[in-house]
Structures are given as C-alpha cells and as structure tokens.
Amino acid sequence: MTSLLTAPSAAPPVEAAPLGGRPKTRLYTLDGLRLLAALMVVCFHFIGFDNWDASPWGASTRKLFPDAHYAAAYGWLGVQLFFLISGFVICMSCWGRSLQQFAVSRLLRLYPAYWFAVLLTSGVLLLTGRLDAVPDTLSKILSNLTMLQEPIGAGDIDPVYWTLWAELRFYLLFALVAALGLTYRRVLYFCGLWLLMTVLAPHAGIPLLEIFAMPDAAPFFVGGILMFLMHRFRPTLALWILLGASWILAQGQLRNMMKSAETSVHHRLSWTICLAVISVFYVVVLAVAIKRTPLFNYRWLTTAGALTYPLYLLHEELGWEIIRSLHSHVSPWLLVTGITALMLLAAWLVHRFVERPAVRAMKRRIAPQLAG
C-alpha cells in the first residue's frame, strides 16, 4: 500500500511525463481563469470601491451603480484566485528546473512589465499633480522599481502592487525547496509546514516568521501547489487532507480580509457569499487539475493569460485618472466599459512591445541557457 507521503508510481495519462520532467499538456484554462481574476479586481476598483474623500466619479459608486456595486464589492476575491493559480503555476514551472533557472524565470516574468507600469503610472500621476515632484517622490519611485517598497517602507505608487510583495515572499519560500530539488515528498512537507506556520506564527512573537507565514495568502498558495501535485501524479489521501486543511484555513481568514474590503466598499459584506466564492475557486481549479481533458482548454486563452499581468498593473490609478477627467461627460457604464477595453488594449501593447522584447534581450544577457 502506498504511504501517505510517497509519490504515486506513475504520472496520470494526461501528462505522460517522467518524474522530474515537465507536463506535456498546457492548461490553457488557467490562463482564462487568471484574466477572469484580473477582471474581478478591475470591477471592484471601478464599481465596488467607495472609500473616497472626493470620489473620482464625483459621487458614490453605490448611487451610480446601484445594483452592480453590490456584486462588484466582492471583486477583491479575485486576488485569492490569483494566489491559488499562482501556487499551481509556480510549482509546475519550477519542476525539473534548477534554482538558478527558477530565479531567472521569475525575474523575467515579473520585472519588465512592472518597471514599465511603475514609470508610466508615476509619470501620469506627476502630470496630474497626484504626486509631487520632490526628492521624497523620486525616492518612492526608485524604491517601487525594486518591488520591495513595502518592506522598505516607501509605499506603493499604485495600490495594486501590494500583492507583488506577497508573491515575492512565496517565491523566496519555494526557492528553498527548489534549491534541494523538487520531489513529491519535499513539496508535500513544504505545504504541511507552511500551513502549520500560518497557525503558529501569529502567536510566536517572531516578526520574521510572521512576515513569511502570510496567514491570509498562504492557504491559497498551498492549495494551488497541492492541486498541481494531484495533476502531475494523482490525488492521494495526504493531498486531500492537506487541501482540506488549506481550505479550512482560507475560510478562517475570511473575516479578517472582509474587514479591509468593507472599509473599501463602505458597507457590510456577506461571509457566506465570500466563502461560496472561494469554494468555487477551489472547485474550479481542482477540476482543471484532475480532469484528464479540462473544460475550455483552448489555445487562444494564452492571449488572455498574457494580458492578465499588464492589465492588473495598469488599470487602477490610470483608470481613476481617466474617470476624474471624463465622468462629467460620459455615462458611467459607457465610461467603465470604455476604460476596461482601453486597459485590455494597453495590456496587449505592453505585452507585445515591452514584455516580449525586454524578455528576449534579458535572456540573451543574463540567461543564455533559457534563450531560444
């Protein structure tokens, strides 16, 4: 009988991949889900967000979007879907790679579009007077270019950047496992220990441990990793137990996360709806992971995946600046639709003319082994 911590002897037929190799079947469905998560966050910021001294809309979003506002108020949960997919994809992309290859792949994936977004957003905010052209502002911009502005204490140029610090901490933790070489058993131990750390760290009184425990995000990252193990090998009792634990810990964090969201939307949110939404996220990603032929697994969804990151980086502050300028001249729904379409176009342009050329150039200089 197979031990709880022993990897199954063979990968599932959908992959037909040897241990340590990469799955042959790309899960395009995850690309579509990533864009869906980004669009949820976009709706939250433009329609659900209502925490303003002077709203860019000139009025409360509850008055402008009386029905849609209450649905969009749950759009912040798209971040949790991001984290769930991130756990899956990072484990998948790291499998069979060296620590150096993993580090370089993350550098190439995160920074080119991010640097462009920081500079563009900073430039627009300087022109509109939202940022003052003083030495402190220059320091803030430079700090943001490192993606370490939160631990530095410099503050985000765009509020959406807060999730990147969570992603970076996840990468640093996972790099420890990658340095040893990824195996089923090591990754399983990592997931169990991280979940345990989310429970113990808040009571340990050790600041560094608390920083990396991330109780509000870790259950989703771990859930994604466990689903990848199910995808690569097959579901085992140990995986089901840890996945159940990650869901239980995720729901346990909902009330804390809801408090912040309620401050942003200025009304109470339903814990039941929040729980239902994250449960659907778990079920959908799990279905993609364990189904031999995932639904909606269309190649064209790679475009959706390519748009997700630039869209997420660009939409908030730039979108609000457009709303401030045009809300008196354009109807709210037409303006939201137009801005969303514009941001999707901008995301494609950034991917096509910034990300891809920059990644090719950086590969040639710092990662020739990954070029081609």
N, C-alpha and C positions, 0 to 999 in steps of 0.2 A: 504493500500500500504506500502511495506517495506521501511523504511528510508534508506538513503544512508549509514548511519553508523551502521545500525542494521544488525546483522548476520542473514543469512537465517535460517529458522526454522529447516532445516534438512541437514545433510551432503549428498553429492552425493552418488548414489548407489555403485560406485567403492570402496568406503571406508566402508560404512555402519557402521560408527564409531560414538559413542556418543560424545557430546560436552565435551571436556577436555580429551578424550581418544586418542589413537594413531591409525593412519590409519592402516588397516589390509593388504593393498596391497603395497608391496615393489616395488618401482620404479627402477627396475634394469637398465633401460635405462639411468638414471642419472649416474650410475657407469661407463657405457661405454662412456658417454659424458665427464666425468672427465678425463678418460685416454686419450681421444682424445685431450682435452685441454693441458694435460701434453706433449703429443707428438708434438703438435704445438710449444710449448715452446722449446722442445728439438731441433726441426728442426730450429727454429730461432737462437738458440745459436750455433749450429754446422755448419749451412749452410748460414743463413742470416746475422749473426753478423760479422761485418767487421771493428770494431773500435779498431785497434791494432797498437801499435808502432812496435811490432815484432809479426806477426801472428803465432799462434801455427801450422798453416798449412804450414808456410814458404812462403805463397803467399796469395793474396786477395781471399776471397771466391767467389767474382764476376768472377774471372778468372777460378777458379777450378770448380764452379757450375754455368756456365753462364746462364742457364735457371732456374734451381731450386732456385737459390739465390733470384730472384725477387719475387717468391712465398713465400719462407721461410721468407722473410723480413717482412711479415705480421703475422708471428707466435706468436709475442708478444701479439697479441689479445687473445690468449688462456688464458691469465691471467684474462681478463674480463669475459670469460666464466666460469672460476673458481669462480669468485666473484658472478656471477649470480646464479650458482648452490649452492654456499655456503649459500646465503640468503635463498634459498628454504630449504636446508637440515637442517640448524641450527634451523630455525623456526619449522620444522617438528620434529626434535629430542628433542626440548625443550618443546614441547606442552605436558601438563599433568605432567611435572616434576617440582620438587621444585628447587629453586635457587641453593641449595647445590648439587643436582643431576646434574643439568646443568653444574656447575663449575667442578665437578669431571669428568664428561663425556668428557669435553673439555680438561682437563688436561691429561686424559688417551689417548685421541685421538692424541694430538699434540706432547707430550714430548718424549716418549720412542724412536721413530724412529728419532726424531730430535736430541736428545742427541747423539745417535749412529752416525748420519751423521756428526755432528759437530766434534766429536772426530776422526772419520775416515778421514774426509777431512783435518782436521788440521794436523793429523799425516802424511798424504801423502804430503801435502804442506811443512811441515818441512823437510821431507826426500829429497824433490826435490829442496829445497832452496827457495821456493816461500814465505815462512815465516821464519823469523829469530828467533832462539831460544834465545830470550832475555826477560826480565821481562815484557816489554810492550806487547809482543806477548802472553805470558801466561795470562796477564790481559785481552787481547782481546778474547782469547778462553773462559776464565771463564765467561766473560760478554756475549758472544754468547750463552752459555749454559742456560742463563736466558730467552732468546728470547727477551730481552729488550735492545739489543745492540744499536739500533737506537736512542731511547730517551736518553740512557746513553752517546751516542756519541763515542762508541767504534768501530763502523764499522763492516760490515758483513764478516765473514770468507768466505762465498760463496755468490755471489751477489744475488742469487735467494731468499735468506732469507728476502729480503725487503718486500715481500708480507705478511709475517707472522705478521709483526707489524700492517699492515692494518687489517688482520683477528682478531688480539687481540683487537684492538680498536672497531671493530664491536661487538665482544663478550661482551666487557665491557658495551657498549651502550645497547645491547639487554638484558644483565643481569638486567638492571634497570627495564625493562618491566617484565622480568621473576620473579623478586622479588615481583611484585604486583600480579602476576598470569596472565597467558596469556589468553586473550579473544579476540574475533574478533575486538571489538571496540577499545581496548587498542593498539593492534598491528596496526590497521589502523591509529590511531592517531600518533603512533610512526613513521610510514612510512611517513605520511604527514609532521610531524615536522622535520624529518631528511632531507627530500628533501628541505624544506624551509631553513633549516640551511645551506645546501650546497650553496644556493644562497646568503644568508646574511653574513655568517661567513667571507668570504674573504674581506668584507668591514667594518667589525665590529671593527677591531683593537684589538681583544681579542685573544692572542696566544692559550690559551687552547681550545677555541671554534674552532679555525681554525684546531687544531690538530685532533679533533674528527669529524669535518664536513666532511673531506675527499671527496671533490667535484669530484675527478676523480674516486673514487671507490664506493661511497655511492649509486649512481643511480643503479648500478648493484646489490649490496646487497639488496636494497629496491625492485628492480624488482623481484628478486628471492622470497623474502618474500611475495609479493603480489600474485605471481603465486601459492605459497603454499596455501594462503587463498582461491584462486579460486579452487584449488584442493580439499581442505578439505571441503569447503562449496559449493559455486558455484559462477560463475562470477556475479558481481553486477556492477551497474553504477559507484559507488565510486571506486571500484577496477580498472575498466577500465580507469577511469580518472587519478588515481594515477600512473597506469602502463604506460599510455601515457606520463605523466609528467616525469617519471623516464627515459624513452627512449629519450625524448627531451633533458633532462639534460645530459644524457650519450653522445649523439651526440655532444652536446655543448662543452664537454670536449675533444673531439677527437683531435682537432688541437693542444692543449697543450700536449697531450700524444704522438702525432705524432712527435713533435719536439725532444723529447727524443729518440724515436725509430729511427728517421732519423740520429741522431748523431751516433747511434749504427751501422746502415747499410751503412752510408756514401752516401746516395742518397735520392732524394725526394720520398715520398710515396703519394699514391692517397687517398684523403679524401673520395672520392666516394666508393672506394673499402673497406676502413675501415668501413664506415657507412653500407655498404652492409653486411659485415661480422658480425658486432654486431647486425644488424637487424635479420640476420639469427639465431643468438644465441637466441635472444628473441623469435622468432617464434618457434624454435625447443623446447625450454624449456617450452614454453606456451602450445605447442601441447601435450607434456608429461603430463603437469599439468591438462589439462581439458579433455583430451581424456579418455573415460571410460576404454578402453583397449589400453594402449600405445604401439606403434610400437617397435619392437626389445626389448621387455621386457623379456629377457632371464635370467634365474637364474645364468648361468655361468658368466654373466657380473659382479657378485660380485667379482670375481677374478680381473677383470680389475680395479674395484674400490679400491681393496686392494693394487694394485701395484702403484696407482697414486701418493700417497704422498711420499713414499720412492723414487720412480723414480724422482720426482721433486726435492727432497732434494739432491740426489746423483749425478745427471747427469752432472752438468755444470763444476765445477772445476776439478773433477775426469776425465771427458771426455776430457777436454782440455789437461790434463797431458798425457793421452794416445795418443792423436793426436800429441803432441810435440814429443813423443818418436817414433811413428810409421809412420808418414806421409811420410817419405823418402823411406819407404819400402813397403807400401801398397797403392793401388789406392784409391783416395778419396771416391768414392762411396762405395767400399768394406769396407773401414775403418768406415765410418759413419754407415753403416748397422750393422757391427760387434759391434761397440760401443753401439748402441741403443739396440741390442739384449743382450749384456752383462749387460747393465744397467737395462733392464727388469728382467733379471735373478737375479741380485743383489737386485733389489726391492723385488722380491718374497722371496729371502733368508732373507732379513731384516724383512719382514712381518711375515714370518713363524718362524724364530728363534730369533728374537729380540722383535718385537712388541707384538706378541701374548703371549709369556712367561712373558714379562715385565708387560703387562696389567693385566694378571691373578694375578701376585704377588702383584701389586699395589692395585688391587681390594680387595685382602684379607687383606691388611694392612690399607688402607685409605678409602675404600668404600665397606665394607662387605655387605651393603644393596643392592649393584649392582652386587655382585658375583653370579655365578651360571647361 
